[in-house]
Amino acid sequence: MNEFIIFLFAAVVFFIIEIIVRRIVLQANKDFQWLIVEKDKTPLLDKQGLSKFISHGFDAELGWVRKPNTSHDEIGKFGKTNWTINQFGARTNPNFDNSKSNISCYGDSFTFSRQVNNDETWPHYLSELTDSNVINFGVGNYGIDQALLRLKREFSKHPTKIVIIGVVPETICRIVSVWKHYYEYGNTFGFKPRFHLKNNNLNLIENPINEKNKFEKYQNYLDDIKRNDFFYENKFLKEKISFPYCITILKNFRRNFGIINSVQKIAQRKKRKLEYADIEWNPMKIIMRINLDWRIKLFKDNETCELLKQILVEYVNYAKKQKFKPVFVFLPQKDDVLFVKQNFHFYRNFVNELKKIEDLFFIDIIKDMTNLQGIDNLFSDNNEYGGHYSKDGNQKVAELIFNELKVLNGLDKI
């Protein structure tokens, strides 16, 4: 009888704790999408947001793209900025769009140059330095896999003597992703193609959601998506909190409690109508540090590094067929620069491997950026992540790339 009473008491206590923890977790999930729960395995796609994405960004092959004749305003620490896309799908390049083009650029948002105006991107400043139209086909959140596919689509229409692919080091994570939601929780429209290695040969896994009507029934394709996305098992499932909440919340104790504590403090200040700007970044700070840990980890992973290397080998092979000079540049984020400056160059070994790829012209600007003073002024956001390059940052990047291009064998005349 006593054992039954003890069991019943324990069950009641567990039930009460479970209800409390579940309520706390679900509220935090509502306020901060990076704290994921069971429902996030198959999230509902916002119809209004999806409609806007399909008309402004969806691309059957690449997942998404900047569509011709579109524009957008952004607000940053330097005020309002605007970007526009010309009729060819490249970013508008004031005073140079009608000039001769010797260089074209492909890559992610750091090549596209978000958070600055059209005349403040590094391809624009490179246009001024070379007195030519440096075409900017960068697209936000692209991996180098998507950048390469975009190059193959556009090059015949916009051939240039030199091609630059510029991506953040985090591309090491993006090339093993199929659904961005499994790495960037809440990015539910971001389905993409990826390459994988089979017998050391590069094989393309096409974008699984390559038709507009597939979004409505994306659950039908999840088995393949889960199998081909590295982060589903290695990150998403391990960070998901589900029943019993009071147990699974302990899986990533520091992460989960740090997020919940930060989210609750922000909510309390909002409720009391107090200023919260000084702590608003705190939950995201936890996420960005974890993301940095992931790219450090994957640059130590031989299989992932080999995949990235083979994508670059394919880039060089395509360059030989099309007779252009292939240039590759890592464009480090602020937290990359700070980590390398304070600790070690976490992708140095991969850089050494890149130097073995014949005919690839590689530029690693982090060695210069770690020696620069006033690094905060080179980025658009006031936090350790930094957002994207500022106007000054893009000007410096253009100078560094231009100087490297001048001394590279065969690129002395641009």
C-alpha positions as a Python dict, from the first residue, in 0.01 Angstrom:
ca = {
    (1, 'M'): (0, 0, 0),
    (2, 'N'): (280, 239, 94),
    (3, 'E'): (458, 163, -234),
    (4, 'F'): (141, 244, -428),
    (5, 'I'): (101, 576, -246),
    (6, 'I'): (464, 664, -315),
    (7, 'F'): (421, 571, -683),
    (8, 'L'): (100, 774, -706),
    (9, 'F'): (263, 1073, -538),
    (10, 'A'): (563, 1051, -774),
    (11, 'A'): (330, 1027, -1074),
    (12, 'V'): (135, 1334, -963),
    (13, 'V'): (456, 1532, -906),
    (14, 'F'): (588, 1425, -1247),
    (15, 'F'): (257, 1520, -1410),
    (16, 'I'): (260, 1866, -1250),
    (17, 'I'): (624, 1927, -1345),
    (18, 'E'): (554, 1805, -1699),
    (19, 'I'): (261, 2045, -1738),
    (20, 'I'): (467, 2339, -1611),
    (21, 'V'): (771, 2262, -1828),
    (22, 'R'): (555, 2196, -2135),
    (23, 'R'): (379, 2530, -2091),
    (24, 'I'): (710, 2714, -2054),
    (25, 'V'): (861, 2542, -2359),
    (26, 'L'): (560, 2600, -2585),
    (27, 'Q'): (548, 2968, -2488),
    (28, 'A'): (919, 3005, -2563),
    (29, 'N'): (866, 2825, -2895),
    (30, 'K'): (592, 3072, -2980),
    (31, 'D'): (822, 3368, -2908),
    (32, 'F'): (1143, 3221, -3054),
    (33, 'Q'): (1127, 2975, -3344),
    (34, 'W'): (1473, 2830, -3276),
    (35, 'L'): (1344, 2642, -2971),
    (36, 'I'): (1177, 2359, -3160),
    (37, 'V'): (908, 2114, -3047),
    (38, 'E'): (723, 1817, -3196),
    (39, 'K'): (496, 2025, -3422),
    (40, 'D'): (803, 2166, -3596),
    (41, 'K'): (872, 1829, -3760),
    (42, 'T'): (589, 1909, -4005),
    (43, 'P'): (520, 2282, -3969),
    (44, 'L'): (225, 2447, -4136),
    (45, 'L'): (337, 2666, -4425),
    (46, 'D'): (199, 3017, -4398),
    (47, 'K'): (-21, 3062, -4706),
    (48, 'Q'): (33, 3434, -4740),
    (49, 'G'): (408, 3401, -4693),
    (50, 'L'): (424, 3109, -4936),
    (51, 'S'): (232, 3301, -5201),
    (52, 'K'): (476, 3590, -5170),
    (53, 'F'): (776, 3354, -5179),
    (54, 'I'): (654, 3178, -5493),
    (55, 'S'): (596, 3503, -5681),
    (56, 'H'): (915, 3677, -5563),
    (57, 'G'): (1169, 3402, -5498),
    (58, 'F'): (1079, 3041, -5586),
    (59, 'D'): (1300, 2865, -5839),
    (60, 'A'): (1232, 2505, -5938),
    (61, 'E'): (1597, 2413, -5992),
    (62, 'L'): (1782, 2621, -5733),
    (63, 'G'): (1517, 2650, -5462),
    (64, 'W'): (1503, 3029, -5470),
    (65, 'V'): (1651, 3318, -5664),
    (66, 'R'): (1636, 3697, -5694),
    (67, 'K'): (1385, 3749, -5972),
    (68, 'P'): (1427, 4013, -6246),
    (69, 'N'): (1286, 4362, -6186),
    (70, 'T'): (1230, 4317, -5812),
    (71, 'S'): (1344, 4536, -5523),
    (72, 'H'): (1345, 4550, -5144),
    (73, 'D'): (1420, 4793, -4860),
    (74, 'E'): (1615, 4700, -4546),
    (75, 'I'): (1685, 4879, -4219),
    (76, 'G'): (2024, 4852, -4048),
    (77, 'K'): (2243, 5047, -3807),
    (78, 'F'): (2334, 5284, -4092),
    (79, 'G'): (1970, 5349, -4180),
    (80, 'K'): (1752, 5243, -4472),
    (81, 'T'): (1907, 5065, -4771),
    (82, 'N'): (1762, 4940, -5098),
    (83, 'W'): (1850, 4671, -5349),
    (84, 'T'): (1711, 4620, -5699),
    (85, 'I'): (1746, 4340, -5952),
    (86, 'N'): (1783, 4426, -6321),
    (87, 'Q'): (1608, 4262, -6614),
    (88, 'F'): (1872, 3987, -6634),
    (89, 'G'): (1837, 3875, -6272),
    (90, 'A'): (2161, 4039, -6154),
    (91, 'R'): (2185, 4312, -5893),
    (92, 'T'): (2168, 4662, -6038),
    (93, 'N'): (2516, 4813, -6075),
    (94, 'P'): (2478, 5195, -6099),
    (95, 'N'): (2683, 5361, -6374),
    (96, 'F'): (2816, 5023, -6493),
    (97, 'D'): (2517, 4812, -6606),
    (98, 'N'): (2580, 4908, -6969),
    (99, 'S'): (2960, 4879, -6952),
    (100, 'K'): (3173, 4591, -7077),
    (101, 'S'): (3192, 4294, -6839),
    (102, 'N'): (3514, 4105, -6773),
    (103, 'I'): (3414, 3967, -6431),
    (104, 'S'): (3096, 3803, -6303),
    (105, 'C'): (3027, 3703, -5942),
    (106, 'Y'): (2819, 3422, -5795),
    (107, 'G'): (2761, 3324, -5436),
    (108, 'D'): (2553, 3398, -5128),
    (109, 'S'): (2429, 3714, -4954),
    (110, 'F'): (2785, 3829, -4884),
    (111, 'T'): (2844, 3845, -5260),
    (112, 'F'): (2499, 3987, -5324),
    (113, 'S'): (2589, 4232, -5044),
    (114, 'R'): (2277, 4265, -4834),
    (115, 'Q'): (2217, 4563, -4603),
    (116, 'V'): (2380, 4815, -4837),
    (117, 'N'): (2265, 5009, -5143),
    (118, 'N'): (2335, 4907, -5502),
    (119, 'D'): (2637, 5138, -5524),
    (120, 'E'): (2787, 5006, -5198),
    (121, 'T'): (2840, 4637, -5282),
    (122, 'W'): (3188, 4493, -5319),
    (123, 'P'): (3118, 4394, -5684),
    (124, 'H'): (3027, 4761, -5746),
    (125, 'Y'): (3349, 4883, -5586),
    (126, 'L'): (3538, 4621, -5788),
    (127, 'S'): (3366, 4768, -6095),
    (128, 'E'): (3514, 5107, -6007),
    (129, 'L'): (3860, 4958, -5958),
    (130, 'T'): (3849, 4769, -6289),
    (131, 'D'): (3644, 5025, -6483),
    (132, 'S'): (3407, 4751, -6597),
    (133, 'N'): (3070, 4601, -6510),
    (134, 'V'): (3129, 4332, -6248),
    (135, 'I'): (2804, 4136, -6274),
    (136, 'N'): (2655, 4034, -5939),
    (137, 'F'): (2450, 3711, -5943),
    (138, 'G'): (2478, 3653, -5567),
    (139, 'V'): (2169, 3521, -5386),
    (140, 'G'): (2100, 3524, -5014),
    (141, 'N'): (2147, 3197, -4821),
    (142, 'Y'): (2296, 3010, -5117),
    (143, 'G'): (2543, 2732, -5066),
    (144, 'I'): (2829, 2698, -5312),
    (145, 'D'): (2631, 2411, -5466),
    (146, 'Q'): (2352, 2649, -5567),
    (147, 'A'): (2602, 2913, -5676),
    (148, 'L'): (2768, 2663, -5912),
    (149, 'L'): (2433, 2560, -6059),
    (150, 'R'): (2339, 2926, -6106),
    (151, 'L'): (2671, 2985, -6284),
    (152, 'K'): (2601, 2699, -6524),
    (153, 'R'): (2260, 2846, -6600),
    (154, 'E'): (2373, 3205, -6656),
    (155, 'F'): (2721, 3184, -6806),
    (156, 'S'): (2623, 3121, -7168),
    (157, 'K'): (2404, 3434, -7156),
    (158, 'H'): (2657, 3644, -6965),
    (159, 'P'): (3008, 3513, -7044),
    (160, 'T'): (3307, 3681, -6877),
    (161, 'K'): (3683, 3623, -6875),
    (162, 'I'): (3685, 3584, -6497),
    (163, 'V'): (3427, 3433, -6262),
    (164, 'I'): (3438, 3483, -5887),
    (165, 'I'): (3243, 3256, -5653),
    (166, 'G'): (3229, 3417, -5310),
    (167, 'V'): (3067, 3246, -5012),
    (168, 'V'): (3085, 3251, -4633),
    (169, 'P'): (3273, 2966, -4462),
    (170, 'E'): (2932, 2845, -4342),
    (171, 'T'): (2884, 2709, -4693),
    (172, 'I'): (3036, 2390, -4544),
    (173, 'C'): (2702, 2351, -4364),
    (174, 'R'): (2482, 2457, -4654),
    (175, 'I'): (2616, 2194, -4894),
    (176, 'V'): (2484, 1910, -4675),
    (177, 'S'): (2139, 2066, -4637),
    (178, 'V'): (1823, 1996, -4839),
    (179, 'W'): (1559, 2169, -4625),
    (180, 'K'): (1689, 2485, -4458),
    (181, 'H'): (1437, 2432, -4177),
    (182, 'Y'): (1643, 2143, -4042),
    (183, 'Y'): (1936, 2381, -3982),
    (184, 'E'): (1773, 2726, -3969),
    (185, 'Y'): (1454, 2644, -3784),
    (186, 'G'): (1158, 2831, -3931),
    (187, 'N'): (1303, 2869, -4281),
    (188, 'T'): (1026, 2644, -4409),
    (189, 'F'): (1019, 2752, -4775),
    (190, 'G'): (1390, 2684, -4826),
    (191, 'F'): (1411, 2353, -5011),
    (192, 'K'): (1723, 2314, -5223),
    (193, 'P'): (1932, 2076, -5434),
    (194, 'R'): (2259, 1936, -5307),
    (195, 'F'): (2548, 1727, -5432),
    (196, 'H'): (2666, 1404, -5276),
    (197, 'L'): (2968, 1187, -5343),
    (198, 'K'): (2930, 839, -5485),
    (199, 'N'): (3253, 652, -5557),
    (200, 'N'): (3425, 991, -5529),
    (201, 'N'): (3209, 1126, -5812),
    (202, 'L'): (2984, 1427, -5770),
    (203, 'N'): (2615, 1345, -5808),
    (204, 'L'): (2330, 1594, -5796),
    (205, 'I'): (2024, 1542, -5578),
    (206, 'E'): (1766, 1768, -5739),
    (207, 'N'): (1550, 2009, -5543),
    (208, 'P'): (1275, 1784, -5397),
    (209, 'I'): (1014, 2063, -5404),
    (210, 'N'): (1061, 2166, -5766),
    (211, 'E'): (698, 2248, -5844),
    (212, 'K'): (474, 2507, -5682),
    (213, 'N'): (201, 2258, -5597),
    (214, 'K'): (447, 2037, -5407),
    (215, 'F'): (462, 2287, -5121),
    (216, 'E'): (104, 2200, -5027),
    (217, 'K'): (195, 1833, -4991),
    (218, 'Y'): (561, 1859, -4892),
    (219, 'Q'): (505, 1595, -4624),
    (220, 'N'): (487, 1335, -4903),
    (221, 'Y'): (854, 1400, -4983),
    (222, 'L'): (990, 1409, -4629),
    (223, 'D'): (1134, 1056, -4629),
    (224, 'D'): (1377, 1146, -4908),
    (225, 'I'): (1443, 1491, -4763),
    (226, 'K'): (1529, 1348, -4420),
    (227, 'R'): (1756, 1086, -4572),
    (228, 'N'): (1949, 1339, -4781),
    (229, 'D'): (1972, 1618, -4522),
    (230, 'F'): (2265, 1582, -4284),
    (231, 'F'): (2113, 1804, -4019),
    (232, 'Y'): (1786, 1618, -3971),
    (233, 'E'): (1941, 1347, -3755),
    (234, 'N'): (2255, 1527, -3644),
    (235, 'K'): (2098, 1853, -3530),
    (236, 'F'): (1721, 1886, -3566),
    (237, 'L'): (1616, 1569, -3384),
    (238, 'K'): (1876, 1621, -3113),
    (239, 'E'): (1755, 1974, -3039),
    (240, 'K'): (1382, 1902, -3061),
    (241, 'I'): (1196, 1907, -2729),
    (242, 'S'): (898, 1671, -2702),
    (243, 'F'): (714, 1453, -2450),
    (244, 'P'): (827, 1406, -2183),
    (245, 'Y'): (926, 1774, -2189),
    (246, 'C'): (1081, 1770, -1843),
    (247, 'I'): (1322, 1500, -1966),
    (248, 'T'): (1399, 1601, -2326),
    (249, 'I'): (1463, 1962, -2224),
    (250, 'L'): (1773, 1830, -2046),
    (251, 'K'): (1928, 1696, -2371),
    (252, 'N'): (2078, 2036, -2448),
    (253, 'F'): (2061, 2189, -2102),
    (254, 'R'): (2274, 2501, -2156),
    (255, 'R'): (2117, 2578, -2493),
    (256, 'N'): (1754, 2527, -2391),
    (257, 'F'): (1769, 2698, -2053),
    (258, 'G'): (1975, 2983, -2194),
    (259, 'I'): (1718, 3046, -2466),
    (260, 'I'): (1418, 3015, -2233),
    (261, 'N'): (1574, 3244, -1973),
    (262, 'S'): (1659, 3508, -2234),
    (263, 'V'): (1317, 3488, -2400),
    (264, 'Q'): (1140, 3523, -2066),
    (265, 'K'): (1346, 3828, -1969),
    (266, 'I'): (1259, 3996, -2299),
    (267, 'A'): (889, 3911, -2253),
    (268, 'Q'): (890, 4054, -1900),
    (269, 'R'): (1042, 4382, -2015),
    (270, 'K'): (792, 4407, -2300),
    (271, 'K'): (506, 4344, -2059),
    (272, 'R'): (631, 4618, -1828),
    (273, 'K'): (694, 4843, -2131),
    (274, 'L'): (1064, 4868, -2052),
    (275, 'E'): (1354, 4903, -2295),
    (276, 'Y'): (1485, 4562, -2405),
    (277, 'A'): (1717, 4642, -2696),
    (278, 'D'): (2023, 4560, -2484),
    (279, 'I'): (1908, 4198, -2433),
    (280, 'E'): (1710, 4140, -2755),
    (281, 'W'): (2005, 3969, -2926),
    (282, 'N'): (2074, 3727, -2637),
    (283, 'P'): (1864, 3429, -2758),
    (284, 'M'): (2005, 3458, -3109),
    (285, 'K'): (2357, 3487, -2969),
    (286, 'I'): (2322, 3131, -2840),
    (287, 'I'): (2214, 3009, -3184),
    (288, 'M'): (2492, 3187, -3371),
    (289, 'R'): (2757, 3038, -3141),
    (290, 'I'): (2616, 2691, -3204),
    (291, 'N'): (2621, 2757, -3579),
    (292, 'L'): (2986, 2862, -3554),
    (293, 'D'): (3059, 2538, -3367),
    (294, 'W'): (2896, 2344, -3651),
    (295, 'R'): (3114, 2494, -3923),
    (296, 'I'): (3425, 2440, -3711),
    (297, 'K'): (3317, 2079, -3666),
    (298, 'L'): (3241, 2020, -4035),
    (299, 'F'): (3573, 2168, -4146),
    (300, 'K'): (3724, 1884, -3941),
    (301, 'D'): (3502, 1625, -4110),
    (302, 'N'): (3686, 1457, -4398),
    (303, 'E'): (3373, 1352, -4587),
    (304, 'T'): (3216, 1698, -4585),
    (305, 'C'): (3544, 1866, -4676),
    (306, 'E'): (3589, 1626, -4966),
    (307, 'L'): (3240, 1712, -5089),
    (308, 'L'): (3321, 2083, -5080),
    (309, 'K'): (3651, 2021, -5255),
    (310, 'Q'): (3487, 1820, -5532),
    (311, 'I'): (3231, 2095, -5590),
    (312, 'L'): (3523, 2330, -5646),
    (313, 'V'): (3690, 2076, -5875),
    (314, 'E'): (3370, 2072, -6080),
    (315, 'Y'): (3381, 2453, -6087),
    (316, 'V'): (3733, 2438, -6231),
    (317, 'N'): (3634, 2173, -6486),
    (318, 'Y'): (3344, 2389, -6601),
    (319, 'A'): (3579, 2687, -6626),
    (320, 'K'): (3809, 2491, -6856),
    (321, 'K'): (3520, 2398, -7084),
    (322, 'Q'): (3394, 2757, -7097),
    (323, 'K'): (3742, 2909, -7105),
    (324, 'F'): (3722, 3149, -6810),
    (325, 'K'): (3945, 3199, -6506),
    (326, 'P'): (3782, 3049, -6192),
    (327, 'V'): (3834, 3247, -5872),
    (328, 'F'): (3708, 3136, -5532),
    (329, 'V'): (3697, 3354, -5221),
    (330, 'F'): (3583, 3286, -4867),
    (331, 'L'): (3397, 3591, -4733),
    (332, 'P'): (3415, 3557, -4354),
    (333, 'Q'): (3139, 3671, -4122),
    (334, 'K'): (3227, 3883, -3821),
    (335, 'D'): (3219, 3587, -3582),
    (336, 'D'): (3453, 3398, -3818),
    (337, 'V'): (3701, 3685, -3806),
    (338, 'L'): (3678, 3719, -3428),
    (339, 'F'): (3720, 3346, -3371),
    (340, 'V'): (4023, 3320, -3600),
    (341, 'K'): (4177, 3629, -3442),
    (342, 'Q'): (4126, 3503, -3086),
    (343, 'N'): (4175, 3128, -3138),
    (344, 'F'): (4287, 2960, -3461),
    (345, 'H'): (4216, 2955, -3834),
    (346, 'F'): (3952, 2682, -3827),
    (347, 'Y'): (3946, 2618, -4202),
    (348, 'R'): (4321, 2650, -4265),
    (349, 'N'): (4359, 2278, -4340),
    (350, 'F'): (4088, 2302, -4603),
    (351, 'V'): (4257, 2608, -4751),
    (352, 'N'): (4573, 2400, -4788),
    (353, 'E'): (4371, 2137, -4975),
    (354, 'L'): (4230, 2403, -5207),
    (355, 'K'): (4580, 2501, -5308),
    (356, 'K'): (4622, 2153, -5453),
    (357, 'I'): (4339, 2210, -5703),
    (358, 'E'): (4513, 2294, -6027),
    (359, 'D'): (4395, 2614, -6201),
    (360, 'L'): (4179, 2731, -5911),
    (361, 'F'): (4262, 3086, -5805),
    (362, 'F'): (4186, 3104, -5434),
    (363, 'I'): (4163, 3419, -5223),
    (364, 'D'): (4139, 3399, -4843),
    (365, 'I'): (4079, 3752, -4718),
    (366, 'I'): (4050, 3652, -4352),
    (367, 'K'): (4427, 3678, -4309),
    (368, 'D'): (4396, 4050, -4390),
    (369, 'M'): (4071, 4111, -4203),
    (370, 'T'): (4210, 3977, -3875),
    (371, 'N'): (4478, 4248, -3890),
    (372, 'L'): (4238, 4536, -3956),
    (373, 'Q'): (4149, 4789, -3687),
    (374, 'G'): (3789, 4896, -3619),
    (375, 'I'): (3634, 4572, -3737),
    (376, 'D'): (3289, 4679, -3611),
    (377, 'N'): (3276, 4943, -3884),
    (378, 'L'): (3313, 4676, -4151),
    (379, 'F'): (2980, 4514, -4061),
    (380, 'S'): (2619, 4629, -4067),
    (381, 'D'): (2491, 4503, -3730),
    (382, 'N'): (2599, 4589, -3376),
    (383, 'N'): (2654, 4237, -3243),
    (384, 'E'): (2921, 3968, -3255),
    (385, 'Y'): (2759, 3813, -3565),
    (386, 'G'): (2774, 4149, -3741),
    (387, 'G'): (2521, 4089, -4017),
    (388, 'H'): (2668, 4160, -4360),
    (389, 'Y'): (2951, 4384, -4473),
    (390, 'S'): (2886, 4756, -4439),
    (391, 'K'): (2971, 5009, -4708),
    (392, 'D'): (3323, 5036, -4563),
    (393, 'G'): (3346, 4659, -4535),
    (394, 'N'): (3255, 4605, -4899),
    (395, 'Q'): (3502, 4871, -5008),
    (396, 'K'): (3779, 4693, -4817),
    (397, 'V'): (3678, 4351, -4956),
    (398, 'A'): (3685, 4490, -5311),
    (399, 'E'): (4035, 4630, -5252),
    (400, 'L'): (4162, 4300, -5111),
    (401, 'I'): (4017, 4100, -5401),
    (402, 'F'): (4145, 4349, -5657),
    (403, 'N'): (4497, 4336, -5514),
    (404, 'E'): (4494, 3955, -5520),
    (405, 'L'): (4363, 3948, -5877),
    (406, 'K'): (4649, 4170, -5990),
    (407, 'V'): (4918, 3938, -5858),
    (408, 'L'): (4764, 3603, -5952),
    (409, 'N'): (4938, 3432, -6240),
    (410, 'G'): (4748, 3502, -6560),
    (411, 'L'): (4531, 3770, -6402),
    (412, 'D'): (4774, 4058, -6411),
    (413, 'K'): (4557, 4236, -6669),
    (414, 'I'): (4193, 4255, -6568),
}
